[in-house]
Amino acid sequence: MANIPSTASNSRPALGAKISARIVRHFQQGIGSLGDLWRTPFTSMMTILVLGISLTLPATLQMFVKNAQAISNQWDSASEINVFLKLSVTDKAAKNLVQRIQLYPQVASVKYISAQQALDEFKRLSGFGQALEYLSDNPLPATILVTPTQRASQPQAAQELLQKLENEKEVAQGKLDLEWLTRLKAITQLIEDIVLGIATLLCLSVVLIIGNTIRLAILNQRDAIAVMKLVGATDDFIQRPFLYAGAWYGVLGGMVAILCVELLAIYLSGALIRLTDLYQSNFTLQGLDSGEMLGLILAAVLLGLFGSYISVRKHIRAIEPTAD
């Protein structure tokens, strides 16, 4: 009975030493696989560049989708409903209506344009100022420009707000152009679907590229792998450096993709600034944030591990030592 505590205490250091040794072994094999890439710089660099360029396209398209959604949100919040009042409505009654509309929870702001203001602006812009002087009555109605809140700017909510405004007794007609907004959302959704499809195909190509690269590396070390198996090395021990190599390809390829995306963003920012200046907009192109960069690298690592895993499971098992 006295030996039991001693046995338990001896097993704990043994377990800790085994875990520490496994961690050190993984670290050594990971660094060693990076050294193997360094010993074949041209082949490794070509593979990394191909992976980086393959990942650049879906990452760039995702960046454009993000910016398109930002532009769409800005346009949604700026959409207006034109409310035309009846010609018989007095200026006092119109202002009372404006005060009631301002109390709507779906309304962000209201701008009132009187019939006389509308006529003066039409004279200034149309060039028919002298001809309009012969009119006995003002043919233009008073107008209220209603800007919905962000939530009420969505097509369905904006349509409901328009119907509510048209129910006011002073209102003759309301106008809201939802067609362009619907088209914009449809185009944005189409771009997202295209990005998903292209990203899927390019991710498959990344898996195939890494799998083929690891396959060639295994074939180049076929004799060494056979000797390792001959002295008792397991398949898991042999395939571990190749898995780390796939992960390193993913890390470096992801970093190349991030660099390419950022360079494209810088290059396109100048053209975008010139375009937005024509529309008097201060929109700036948003590049990848830190979370998206990390996600891109993690995705590349997972693809690298998956491609290398498929390759090593097939080819390392097929290599068996032969007795001469």
Order of alpha helices (4+ residues) and beta strands (2+ residues): alpha-alpha-beta-alpha-beta-alpha-alpha-beta-alpha-beta-alpha-alpha-alpha-alpha
